[in-house]
Amino acid sequence: MKGYRSICLLLVLSAVLPCWARDRSYYIAAEDTEWDYAPSGRDLIEGGALPSPWSIKTHWPKTHYVEYTDASFSQRKPQPPWLGILGPVIRAEVGDTITVHFLNRSKLPHSMHPHGLRYDKDSEGAYYTPSGAGARVRPNGSFTYHWFADKDSGPGRNDSSSVVWMYHPHGDEPSETNAGLIGPIVITARGMANPDGSPKDVNREFVALFMIFDELHGKDSGMFYAINGYAFGNLPGLAARQGERVRWYLLGMGSEDDLHTPHWHGKTVTYEGRHTDVIELPPASMKSAGMIADNPGTWLFHCQVSEHMEDGMMATYTIVPAHRCSAPIQIVAADLWADPKTFHVTIKNTTSKPIRNLSLRFDHLLTMQYRRRPYSHTWSWPQEIPPGQQRTVDMPGWKPGYAAQILAWILFPQSVTFQDGSRWQAADNDSCYQMFWRDPGTPALVGLPPVQMELNEE
């Protein structure tokens, strides 16, 4: 009988769902963690020490949603650094079904409740009378949620090609969201989605949660005015290339004090058919805005409410200028971690003249805030490179015991001397460089020009 019912259900679904509809599966766990609201230990907006009382303590126990690659829940799926404390972006195209395999690794019961989607009682993820089976998932327990993105979940008549919703627990919601259990859902209009569900008509997307986190029941030293869980400019990775179409998804959550006004310096956005640079964002609100990234520079992105801004609800975003690389070489590959005592670098000569020698500068990135240490040792290239060909050489490494702390190396061509005696020299602010990440799964940051990445040694 059970098998008969399953066959009937499949027949019903095949009759109801269009042939182009997809079932998108996600493997998400709730996990306890130690979170740092300012990992750099500094106010990166003012360029100094964190102000009091936040300098007392910035790391606190939190719980957040973590995505895995499959049902084994053994390998985390890489996420862009700007997501911060947010859970993974759950995506669908109108007409799709979303299946979330949820595992609760936290010490408390939790769930997943979606805004904007259709679901049955068991997949509501909300604890009240009457409650469905997925209302409270106990520690070490699991549940599979089934959600559906119908036409009312997608963009309306005056919306862009995609809209944002959110998911979070709905048991002890205030304390659970304050713990960090929040994530975005992006639904794209039918026919406007890439295979992964992202909208076709934009080049880049960012999600920003404006929320005050309370760690000490209202005491000032425990109130963190954060964007995606980071304060005082510590949010990493908000970077787009000049000319890109960017979509911003804004989320508001919290209490009556969480009345925020996200404000972009340097650019306006398109919101509800008008141009603006400030959007009102009350608690439990979800809004989308579009931007053409045509004004290069690093710009402030913050809450315009004076108290919130002064208390750390600030970040920066960068529009990287159009590429202006003039180097006559290409850095093809670099093996910088297999043997920290020796670097293996492959260079291609892209000109019609043989290269006699060249020099490279090596800088590196520390921490997920992409703080660049301006260690700028320059190595000379020891062998000739014929026109159009490439060569690999070994170079002495740098501080082998320090290698595990380095997330990425940035290699900058400094000079090239040809056999005929002519010479190329890197110009000021020349954007010729190549980034190499320690972990291949790290979502690549848009490379920033050297002058914008620089952070002095302390």
C-alpha positions, 0 to 999 in steps of 0.5 A: 500500500505504501508503494502504491501511495508513492506511485500515486504521488509521483503521478500527481506531481508529474501532472501538476509540475511543468516539464521545465520545473526542477527540484533543487536540493540543499544540505544545511546544518545548524551548527554552534560556532564562535563568532567574531564581529571584528576579526581584524581587531580594528575599526577599519572605517576610521583606521584605528583601534576599536572604540570602547566598549566594543574593544572589550570583547568581539567574539561570542558563541553563535549558531548559524546555518552551514551548507554541505555538498551532500547527505554525508554532511562532511564537506562544507560548500564554499560560500562568498566571504561577504555572506558573513554569519548568514546561511547559504543563499537558497535559489529557485526559479518560479515553478521549482521545488526546493528540498532542504535536508536539514541536520541540527548539530546545535545543542538546542532545537531549531528549524527552518521556516521560509518566507514567501514560499508555499509549503505544507504543515510539516514543512512550515518549520514553525512551532505553535499549536498545531505544529507540523513535524518539522517545527522543532528538530532536536539536537542531532536530529534531521528533517527534510523540508519541501518548499515550492516557488509558485508564481506568488513567490517570484517577482511581481509586476514592478519587480526586477527579475529576482526577489529576496526572501529569508529563512530562519527558525520559528520556535524561539524566534527572537533568540534563535535569529539573534544567535545568527540563524538567518539566511536568504532565499532568492527566487528568479522569474521563469525564463530569467534564471541561469542553471544555478537559479541566479538571474541572467540579467545581472553580473553580481549579487550581494546580500546584506542583513542589517541587524543589532545583535544583543549578547549581554541583554542590553548592555552596551558592550554586548550590542553589536550593530552589524551588517552580516554579522560584522561591525566597524568595516570588517565585512569582507568581499563587497567588490564588483568590476566597473560596468557590472550590473549588481543586485543588492538584496537587503534583509532587516531583522530584530526588534523595534530598535532595528529601523535601518536605512541602508545608504550607499556612498558613490552610487545610487540604486534603482528601487521600486522604479526610482533612483535613490541612495537610501532605502528604509529597512524595518525588521522582517523586511526583504528588499531588492535594489539594482546598481550599475557599478560605473563609479570606481572607488571604495565607498561607504555602505552603512546605516544612515541612522546616526546612532547605528552608524556611530556604533559600528553599522558600517562597511565598504564596497569597492568598484574595481576600475576597468582592467589597465594591465600593460604587462608583456607577460602572463603569470600562468601558474604558481605552486606556493604551498606544496613546498613552502621553502620553494615557490614554483612559478610559470610565466608566459612571454606574450610578446614577439621579443625574447625576455632576458629577465624580469622581476615579480613582487609577492604580497599575501592576504591574511584572515577572511577579511582579506587584510593585505600585508604589504610584504613586498619582496621582489624576486628576479627571474633567472632565465630567458623566455622566448617569444610566445613561450612559457617557462617554470622556475623555482624561487626561494619561499618565504617563512615556511612556518608561516605558510598555513596562515596565508590565504592567498598570494598576489603576484605583481609584475614589476619590470621586464627586460628584453634581449634588445635592451628595451624595458617595461616598468609597471606604472603607478596603480597598474592593475597587473596582478594574479591571485593564487588561493591556498584552498581552491574552493575559496570563492574568488574575491574580485581582485582589488588594485594594490592601492586599495588593498594596502594595509600597513603592518602594525 
